[in-house]
Amino acid sequence: MPVRAIRLIALTAFAIASSATTAAHAQKKYDPGASDTEIKIGNIMPYSGPASAYGVIGKAQAAYFNKINAEGGINGRKINFISYDDAFSPPKAVEQARKLVESDEVLLIFQPLGTQSNSATQKYMNARKVPQLFVATGATKWGDPQNFPWTMGWQPNYQSEGRIYAAYILKHYPNGKIAALWQNDDAGKDQMKGLRDGLGHKANMIIADKSYEVSDPTIDSQIVALKDSGADIFVTWAAPKGAAQAIRKVGELGWKPAYFLGNVSTSVATVLKPAGLENAKGIISTAYLKDPTDPLWRDDPGIRTWSAFMDRYFPDGDKTNNNNVYGYATAQTMVQVLKQCGDDLTRENVMKQAANLKDFSSEVLLPGIRINTGPNDFFPIEQMQLMKFNGETWELFGEVITGEVGH
């Protein structure tokens, strides 16, 4: 055989081998819940029960995924968003998580809401190696990649928020007496720990605290006891229903403390209006999202984009409810992770990409706030800004503050 022919055969064989190798590298990788046409995402929300005010978050997320699908999906794949109600009940949350993983075979569970519900499912999700991603609760336990590598939070953690209030109190009310109402779960305990740690050697400024259960029909007796303590500063860590009850009762009693409210319950629509806007005047909280009721953002391009989204994809949604802003921002973060996954839609790569977010931002995050994660940093948002309610809207003040907890 001529030398030229031998070389041609060799080159052809090399080309075939090279193309096979390239094809292998470009091969699509799928775990259950992913295919050439679909990405199946699970979700658990309290559409009923004592925390049903949060259910709108799941509806806003579904609307955003509908928008993404209408625009062609993610890398050509449509999102199949399956969201179930757990009524804010941990046993029900476990049942729904099993259904999503074992029956629906979702790729991941995104933004399941509630500290108690996520605590109940965390070991199961990690044992099954299914992402429990961007959980809708700020407990610090969601940022523990060494022990729970398949669980990641999203929002600022509660201990950081507690420290921010403590710093403000020490500066402006150094001789104050603090009373606190807190939800009897990991969320409430985290927030109280942040407050106490932030007060440091002046933690004895807390002269009274009372816990409550989310299922309690009323918290009037706790509020009366806290007022009777003689405190002139009141800190409330509560879900929307309890927060609204507390604000209303404080108003009814004629108690006028310096009032601090956990940022999970700052919705004008679902907390402050039911409590009475006049009763809420002067309350201080924290924010990391733009508030659509704040005139500051009336002409903001980001809020205009969000408002146009609401008009088209969630026309029944309430634009004064900042839970709809939250649902929008979290869904955007999820889409970014899936975009980064490319054609490697394995559960392992989902977590890898979730831990590789670099200066990602939503147009509804406050200016200067960015989402950053790493293999050992499962706290995506660690910045907040103080705000005060003027009787109609929240007004931001001070600088953006970076939390101290989580590293």
Salt bridges, closest charged atoms under 4 A:
ASP36 OD1 - LYS28 NZ 3.60
GLU71 OE2 - LYS67 NZ 3.06
GLU95 OE2 - LYS92 NZ 3.38
GLU102 OE2 - ARG98 NH1 3.33
GLU102 OE2 - ARG128 NH1 3.23
ASP186 OD2 - LYS141 NZ 2.70
ASP197 OD2 - LYS193 NZ 2.56
ASP209 OD1 - ARG196 NH2 3.71
ASP220 OD2 - LYS249 NZ 3.91
GLU252 OE1 - LYS249 NZ 3.82
ASP299 OD1 - ARG304 NH2 3.23
ASP300 OD2 - LYS290 NZ 2.87
ASP311 OD1 - LYS319 NZ 2.75
ASP343 OD1 - ARG77 NH2 2.89
GLU382 OE1 - HIS407 NE2 2.98
GLU404 OE1 - ARG163 NH1 3.41
